[in-house]
């Protein structure tokens, strides 16, 4: 564990931690104790902190010159480039960070302490050492394991790190979540990274091995979009709104002195050592991927199209947003005349989503949905509740496909990294092969009502048509197609290399226990939280 080694630090039992009682305890006091603790252990105090905003003096930077050289028409359209290849998506982030001269603004739900996380963080540190102002906004769901490193990096004059909707460090994550569930349950799921206010990457990928085809066992099929032009300012506006919101607290104030045992010099040495180690792996050595040369020479092509950012406001975290992303995307879907194609890793449509898609299908719109199969879904409760809606969707004429876990990984094969399993993590939809949305938004209650989300909607027939065509080419050999049998039960059709289909009357899975568990989860009243 190169980031943290022996510096994670313990968790204090002081502060609001409940005192231990005798073996028998006083169970009748439990509700009173919990209420008392809940009132004393809310969110960390919001302190006065200076507002800051995206850099504006970047018109003469290297990246600005590169964008101007990419045939920007200057008519309000934005330049876009889809990133479906995992290693290329990481390499582009690293190379753009290398070329940044003024600012890097990064907003993520997850930053893993693994090889890709170390490459990402190492590049941010090196950029800061060159004088680049780095603002890193992380949801606090998974950051505590590297508190010491985070706390040390905040001592760098060019690095600011804020934690979104943070957990209390003095009472532990489990207790904090229990006592303050209504707040802690709401997470920032946004994903964006913007360089010199000139180029941005938005999409479904967090920062971690499995999002960039770096894991040896299983990796996500995911999608990002690189953008230039006016849409970059919109992404920066979203970032600034979250960065300056009451929910984004300076990491040093959240972590406190308990995480201050690592100095900045020690943190720099350890992080750069981890960076070099990760770069020296087989995966790291293969990362050039032609991206560095393409950026340096201006050969990284962009298509200039109408585009707009759709994002939840940070007020959604308090349950106070009058308008959310789901409201904005619904009219786009309802405008469909011929086809809607959806890719959603965690697909729990609920009665409302079933009604929307069914109504589209009944008025002659072709509706295609790709989600995870039982074995490729890494969240069993989600699959259990998704399964409750399959039959209704099939009866309405919706085409349902479920990604097979054994799908091959051409991005790893291209780099001679060996094969691995697959799982869907993309969040995208296409309407009439014209409007194409890419972002962090899953078709589930959590994305609709609880977490904050963002994405980019482009109006680009050629790009949308190509995306659907590529999806349809790979669906038969990478996913099960679901249909209703003569008895009304669901069948799973698997394409074989000899050109035939095999029909399974029972949901395919390598584990009968997994099938049983998801069935049990599907009966629990937890659907609104998924």
Secondary structure, DSSP 8 states (H G I E B T S, - for coil): -TTTTT-S----S-TT------SS--GGGHHHHHHHHHHHS-S---------------TTSHHHHHHHTTT---SS-EEEEEE--HHHHHHHHHHHHHH-SSEEEEEES-B-SSHHHHHHHHHHHHHHHTT-EEEEEEEGGG-GGGHHHHHHHTTSTTEEEEEES---TTT-HHHHHHHTHHHHT--B---EEEETTTEEEEES--BSGGGTT--SSEEEE--EEEEEEHHHHHHHHHHHHHHTSTTEEEHHHHHGGGGTTS-HHHHHHHHHHHHHHHHTSHHHHTTTTTHHHHHHHT----EEEEEEEEE--GGGGGT--SS-HHHHHHHHHHT-SSEEEEEESS---HHHHHHHHHHHHHTT-EEEEEEE-TTT-S-HHHHHHHGGGHHHHHHTT-EEEEE-TT---HHHHHTT----EEEE--EEEEETTTEEEEES--SSHIIIIISB-EEEEEE-HHHHHHHHHHHHHHHHHHEEEEEE-TTS-EEEEEE-TTS-EEEESS---S-HHHHHHHHHHHHSS-GGG-
